Amino acid sequence: MNSSPNEVSRRSFIKTASTIAGASVFNIGSSSQANVPLPIPGSNFKGAIENTAVPRWQDELPSYNHITPLSTGSEPAQYGGVGVGKVFHGVAPEYFDHPAAWDRMPTQFFHMRATAAYSEMLPKSMGLKTPVWAYEGVNAAGAGIRAPQFRFRIGQPALVRFENTLPEELSVHMHGGHWPSHSDGHASFLTLPGEKRDYYYPNVLPLIPGTNEPDISEAPSTLWFHDHAADMTAIHVNRGLASNAKCFDDLELNLIREGILPGIRGVSDTGPAYENPYEMYLVIGDRVFTKEGAIWYDSNNHDGYIGNVEMVNGKAYPRLKVEARKYRFRLLGGSSARHRRYRLSNNASFLRIGNDSVMFPQPQRTQAVLMSPGKRADIIIDFSKYRPGTKIYLENILEQKGGRGPEGKLEDSDGTTVSGTPAFIHQLLMFEVVAANPANPDASITDTTALRPHRKILESEVSARRSFRFERKNGHWAINGGFYEKTLANACPTLGSTEEWTLTNGSGGWWHPIHIHLENHQTVRNLRTGKTPLYHNSFNQDTQMLGPNDSVVIRMRFRTFKGPFVFHCHTNEHEDLEMMFQFDPRAVGSLTPQPVQQFFP
């Protein structure tokens, strides 16, 4: 792990194994229910901490920390006189050349770095520290703030100077946004060790076709960011290079201000902090730990990394005190390969208000949410019906024994009801209900509340169709029989056009969550089942789950930014072993592959 990129190539590296560094009487869904311990799947590693040796519910759920802008409207003194774009890897051309409308609000300037650190991922009582690689937000005094969270405002540009203090090249992908190619976290647009890249996030919405009106149906809310370096994404993310961001537009802020969404009026709807004690991220991931507390990762296994210890916000089996009122949780599938189906331990229903980055037109009542790596789901849980002292658990009821994916068909796990007692239950997080603070009124959201309008992509808008088959070839993961090539654009849409893509899983029983950068897509139908999507899959999303033998038709518009961008399987090991292609929106498109039109090393 001490080798520099000059000594060991990424492709040789991934082929070499390495080691990275009180119960209540109102207990609802307690250990009296089945709670299946997780084994280490598909591995002969004998030095791991067993799942049953990890204590439950001892430590508080960690929270993420808002990165405060260093300055607003002018470059900060902390940049040391090195102007935007003067760093080694430069800045997006769009920073200097863009429509005047992008400057209606002053730019916020940030500094973030990647560094080596230690983290208390296992319960404190185990006395173990885990070596990690981590993102840090840098404050005005130069101090690093762990677990950084950006809070962006639609219409307000952000410039993030990213500094790589680690010994391997990195690329920061802000997942779920609409960014210039240079700033998107492309797999081959790297930040070398000891260097910096200026990431420009204009935070503008794509325009409604044929107008100058922003498309508010595309306004992102729930974002996250992670390393995206070619061939190294999986091991870098498993070391800890991931965090998250929120984005607010007028519509969402008004929902908070009017007391419809959880929050405190005059606080949660006010930037730049948007502090909200009733809304939080839940990032769920899994790891294997050595007896010394280090993360163990098998670089020889390209099926998909599966851990035997589950974590929420980087802490194994934490607890969270919640007031007896409504809370909004932004769930993120933060694993390399594990899919999960979430429910509450008492099987109570809750409201789902979004898929990936975008809110629904109105909430969906459900008892469960199916999520793959990379996907997000916004949910509202109402704790007001429970007495103080009640304990409820967030559970995963979808068993997965290896990187292939869960057993069975995707649609069998994607419904909104849970009948009977699931055969597999693994509890992830304990909610402990306390009395509500009467000074803060509860949110008023119901099943019929109007949220974000939806703009459907019509078949009449489609000007080109393409097909992509995700399959296994020669021990690697392929698309249409080919592999990722950084100089080749596999699809070249015309800017301003709409296309229809057919995504086919041709790899047998494997599952593939397909993430497409830059643009959201809308699912039209599943060709295997002949069915149109369920409500929660009917609107804008950026990660399309493909179950075994699925063939799904989607539609996308290509607006604002020319490429190249990538699309890939979000099982990180599949992505790293070449299941990734490029698309390259340009002034004049092509139905055949072409050389990429620009490159930003």
N, C-alpha and C positions, 0 to 999 in steps of 0.2 A: 504493500500500500504506500510505500515511500518513493516508488519510482515516478519520475517525471514523465510527462507526455513525450519528451524527446527520447526517452530510454525504452519505453514500452508503448507500442501502438495500441489504439483502442481495440482494434479487431483481435489482436493477440491477447490483450488483457481479458476480454470477456470469455476467452477459452481457458483461462487459468483460475482455479479455485482460489478464493481469498477470504480472509476474515476481516470484516469491518469492525474498523474500529466503531355497633351496638343495636340489635334488632328491635323492631317496634311491633306492638300487637296489631298494628294496621299494615302488616307486611303483605303486599299484593304481588303474588307470583314469586314467592321466596324459594329457598333451596328445597322446600318440600316438593317442588316440581322438578322434573328432569332438567339437569343442566349439564350437558355433555362436555367433558373435558376434551381439549383439542390435542391430537397427536401431532408429531412432526411427519408430514406425509412425504413419501417418496425419497427418504434420505436414510443413509446409514450413519449419520452423525450421532455419536453417543454422548457427547459432552454437553448436551443442552439442558437447560432448566426445564423440568417438566411443567406442564400447564397446572397441574394440581398443586405444585409447590408455590404458586404465585398467590398471595393473599388477595382477597376481594374487599373493596369498598373502604379501604383505609385512608386513602389520600383524596384531597379535593381535586375536582376537575380543573386542569390548568386553563387559563384563558389566553387569548391573543392580545397583543399590545399594539395600539394605534401608533403608526409612524407619523410623527409630527413633521410637516413641511419645514425645511430649513429656511425657506423664504417664499414669498409670493409676489410675483410680478417682476422680479429682478434676480439675476444669478446670485447665489449666496456666497458670502465670504469664505465659507467652508470649502468651496471648490478651489481655493488657493490661487485664484487668478487664471486658472485653466478654463477657458470658456467652453460653453456647450459645443460639442463636436470636435474639440481639440484633443480629446483623449485618444488612445491608440486605435480603438475600434470605431471611433466616430459616432455620428448620430444619423437618424433617418433623414433623407433629403427633404421629407415633408415638414421637418421642423422649420426650415427656412422658406419653403415654397408651399404655401397652402392658402386656401380661401380666407378672406378677411373674417368671415363668420366664425372661424375657429378661434379667434382671439377675443370673443365677446367677454370672456372672463379671464383674469390674469393667470398665468402658468404657475403651478406649484412645483417647487424644486426639492428633491429628496436625494438621500445618499443611502445605499444599501451595500453590504458586502457579504461574501461567503467566507466562512472561517471554520477552523477546527475548535471543538468545544467538548464539554461533558454535559450529560443530561441525566436527570433522575427519572428514567422511564419506568423502572420497576418500583414497587412500593417502598417507601422510606425504610420500613422495618427490615427489608432485605439487605440494606447497607451497601448497595452496589451503584456505582456510577457507570454510565454507558458513554464511551467515546463516540461522537457524532460529527458530521459536517452540518453546519447550520447557517441559515440566513440571519443577518442582524440588520435592523434599521439603525442608522447612525444619527445621533442627536447633535444639537448645536455645539456641544462640548466635545464631540468626537467619541462619545461612549456608545457601545453597541447595545441594542435592545433586542433581546431574543424573542422568538415567536412573533415576528412583525406582521402587522396587518395594515394594508393600505385601505383608505376610505376615499374613493374617488367620487367626484361630482360630474354628472353628464354636463358637457359644455365647458368644463374647466380642465385645460390641458395639464398633464403631469410630466415632468422630466425626472427620471430616476437614474442617477449615476451609479452604476453597478461596478463594484470592485472585487476582483477575484484574488483572494489571498491564499488559495489552496494550490496544491501541486499538479492539478489536472485541469484541462480546459472545460469550461462550463457554458451553458446557454440558458437564460431565464425565459421560460414560456409563461406568459400571463394568459391562462386558459379561460376561454369564454368571452374574450373581448374582440374588438374590431380595430386592429392595429396595423400600422405600416409594416411591410415585410422586414425591414431592418430591425424592428423592435418586437417582432412576434415570438422570438425564441426559436427560430428555425434551427433544425438539428445541426446544420453546418455553419451557422453564423455564430462563431464561438468567441468567448472571452478567454484569452490565454492567461496562464498563471502570472500574477503580478501586474496585470493590465486592467483597463477599465473600458466599459461601453456605456454610452448614454442612450437609455431607452426612452423613446418619446411616445407617450400615450395621449393622443389628442382628445380622447373621450367624446368623440362625435358619433352621432347615429348615422347609419346609411340613409339615403334619401328614398322616399317613395318614388318608384319608377315614373319618369316623365314630369316630375315636379321638383321644387326646391324645398319641399317639406320633409323634415326628419321623420323617420318611421319609428314612432314611439313603441310599436309592438316589438321592436328589436332591442329596446333599452335593457342592458344587462343589469343584474342585481347581485348575483352570487358568483364570484370569480375565485380562482385560486392560481397559484404560481408554483412552478417546480422546475428542476433542471431538465434540459432537453438535449444534452450533448449526444451526438450520433454515437451509437453503440454502447453508450455508458449511462443512459437514462435510468435503467432499473437500479444499478448499484448506487448511483448518486442519490436517487430518491430514497432508497432504503437506508442510506446513511443519515438522511434527515433533511435533504435539500428540498423542502416544500413548505409552503405557508399559504395564506389566503388573502382575499380582498373583497370589499363590498363596494358597490357602485349605486349611487342614488340619482334619480331624476325627479322632476317636479311632481310627477304622478305618485311615486312611492313616498316622497316626503309628505305630500298631502294626506296620504293614507295614515301616516303616523301622526301628523298634526291634528287630524280629525278624530283620533282615537280609534281608528278601525284596525290598524295593525298594532301589535304590542310596542310600547315605548312610553317615554315621558315627554309630553308636549313641551316645546320650548327648549328641550335638551337633545332628545334623540333625533329631532328633525333639523338640527342646527350644526353646520360645519365649522371647522374641519373635522371635529372629533366624532360627531353623531353618536355620543355615548348612550348606550342602551342596555340596562341591566336585564331586560326582558327579551333579549334576542341574542343568540350566540351561535357560533360555529361548532359543529361536532364533526371532527375529522377522525374517521375510523380506519385504523390500519392494523397490520399484524407483523410480528417479527419472531425470529428464533434467537434466543439469548444463550451465550455460553455461561458456564458456572461462574465466571468472573464478571458477567454483566455486559459483555461486548455483544454486538449484533453479529450473528453468523449468517453468511450469505454464500450459497453454492453457485459459483460462476460457471460451472460445468453443466448446470441444469437450465435449459432454455425453454422448458415447458411453461414456467410461470412460478414465481416465488410464493410459497404459502407458509405463513408462520403459525406457531402453536400458541402464541400469547397475543391476545387482542388488546388494543389500546385505543383510547379516545383522547384526542388532543395530545398525543405523545405520552400518555400515562396509562399504565396497565390497570384496568378495572377500577376506575375512580368513582366518586360519589359527587352529587350536586344537590345543594339545597335550592328548592324552588318555592316561591310563594304560591299560595292557593289562588291562582289566576292563570290567564293564558300566556304562553311563551311561544316565541318563534325560534325554531332551530333550523340552521342551514346544514344539512347532512352532506358529507363528502365521502365518496368511496376512495380512500387514500391508500389502498393496497396496490401492489403490483399485479395481482392476479385474482384475489379472492372476491367473489360476488357475495352479496348478502341480501336477505329479505328481512326487513326490520318490522317489529311489532312491539306493542307494550305488553308487559307480563300478564296483565289482566284482560288482554285482548280488547281493550276499549278502542273505539274509533277515534280518529283525529282528522284534522283538515290538512290536505296537501295543497299548497298554493303555487308551486313552481316545479319546473323540470330544468336541470342545468342552470343556465344564467337567467332565465326569463320566467316571470310570473304568468299564471293562467288568467283567462278572462274571468273566471270565478272559481272558488275553492272546490275541491273534490273531497268527499268524505270517504275514508278508507280505514281499514284495519292493518294494512301492511304496505310497505314500499320495497320494490326490488331495485337494487342498484349494483352497477358494475364498477370496476376501477375507472376513475375519472369522472363519474357522473355525480350530479348534485340533486338534492331534493329539498325544497323548502316546506316545512310542516309547522302546523300550529297545534300544540297540545294544551288542553284545558285542564289545569289542576284544581280549578275552583270547586270541583265536586268532591274533593277529598279532604278529610280532616287533617289538621296538623299532626305530624308523626307518621303519616302514611308513607310507605316506601313502595315505589313502583320501579320496574326495571325495563330498560331498553334491551331488546333481545334480537339476536339473529336466529332465524328458524330455517335457514337454507344451508344444508350440509355440502361441503366441498372438500374432497379428499386429495386433490392435486391440481396442477396448473391447467388441466384439460377443461375444467369448469364444473359447475354443479351437475349432478345427474339429472336426466330427464329433459323435457322440452322447456324452452323459455316461457312460453305462455302459461304453463302449469304453475309458475311462480309469480306471475305478473298481475294477478287479479287483486281486487280490493277487499276480499273477504278471507277470513281464516276460520275454517271449521274444525271443531274438535281440538285435541291436543297434538301439536306437531310432534313428529318422531324425533326431530332434532331441535334442541333449544340450547343456546349459549348466551348467557347474560353478559352484557357489555358495560352498562352504566346504571348506577342506582340513583334514582331521584328520591329525595327526602323532602316531603312537603312541610312548609312552615306557614305561619299566619301571614296573610297578605298585608302589605303596607297600605292603610286607607288613604294616604296622601296621594297615591297614584292610581287613578281609575283604571279598571280593567279594559282590555281591548273589546271592541264590539263586533268583530268579524263573525259572520255566520256562513252557513252553506251557500247562501244566495248573494253574498256580497260581490259587487262589481269590482274587479281588480284591473288587469291590463287588457286593453282591446287587442284582438288578434287580426292580422291581415293574412288571409289565405293566399297561397301561391296557386294560381289556376293553371290548368293544362294548356290553355290558350296562350299563356306567356312563354311556354317552353320553346326554345329555339334549337336545342341540341340535346342528344341523349348519349350517355356513356355507360359502360358496364365494367365492374371491377370484381374479380373473383379472388377471395382470400383463401389461401391454400398452403399446404406444406410441400416443399420441394427440396430434395437433396439434403435433408436434415435442417434446412432453413425454413423461414416463414416467407411466403411469396405473395405477390399480387399479380394476377394475370400471368403467372409463370415467371415473373421478373422480380428484381430486387431494387432497393433504393440506390439511386445514382444521383449524386448531388448536382451534376451538370445537365441532367435531363428532366424536362418538364413532361410528365406523362399525360397531363390534360391541360389544354390551353383555352380556357373560356374567354369569350369576348367581354370586356368590361361593359357593364350595364345590361348584360343578358341574363336569362334564366335557363338553367339546365335541369334535366332529370337524370339521375344516376341510379343504376341498379347495383346494389351491394349484395354479393352472394357469398355465403360461407360454404366453401368447397372442401373443408378439411375434416369431414366426418363429424365425430362427436365433440369437437372442440368448440368453445365459445370465443367470440371475438367482439369486444366493444370497440367500434370504429369512431375515432375522433377526427373531425375535419376542422382545421384551423380557419380563422378569419370570419367565416359566415355560419350562421345558424342554418339548419335545414328543417324541412317539414316532411314527415313520413306520410306516404300515400297509401301503401298497402303491402302486405306480406304475400309474396307469390306462392310460397309453400302452403300456407293455410287458406289463402284467398280472402283473408279478412282485412278490413280497415283497422287502423290503430285504435286502441282504447283511449279514453279521454286524456289520460295523463301523458300519452305519447302523440297527441294530435297537434301539438303546437311547436313553436321554435325550440330546437335543442341542438347541441353540438356533438353529442356522443350517441351513436346508434348501436344498441345492443343487437348482435347477431347470435342467435342460438344455433344449435346443430342443424345444418342443412337449410337454414333460413336464406331467403332471397327477398330483399326488401327494396322497394322503390321509394326514393326520396327526391325532393325538389329544393333547389337553392338559387338564390340570386347572387350575382357577383358585382359588388359595388365598391366604390371609393378608392381602393388600393390595388395597384398592380403587384404581381408576385415576384418571386415564388413563395409559396406556402406549402405545407405538407399535410397529408392525412395518413393515418396509421392505426394499427391496433393499439388500444391502450392497456392491454396486458404488456407491461413494459419489456419483458423478455422477448416477446414476439416482435415488438417494434425494434429492439436493439439487434435482433437477428434478421433484419431486412424487410419486415412487413410494413413498409412505408413507401409511399409514392409522393410526387410533387404535383401540385397544380399551380398554374401560372397565368392569372388573369392579365390580359393585355388588350391594346387598342384593337387589334385584329386577331381574332382567335383562330384556332386550328383544331380539326378533328383527329389529327395525328400528333404523336410526340414531337417536341421541338427542343432545341437548346434553351436553357433558362435565359431570361432577358436581362437579369441583373444579379449581382452577387455581392454580399457584404461580409468579407472575412473579418 
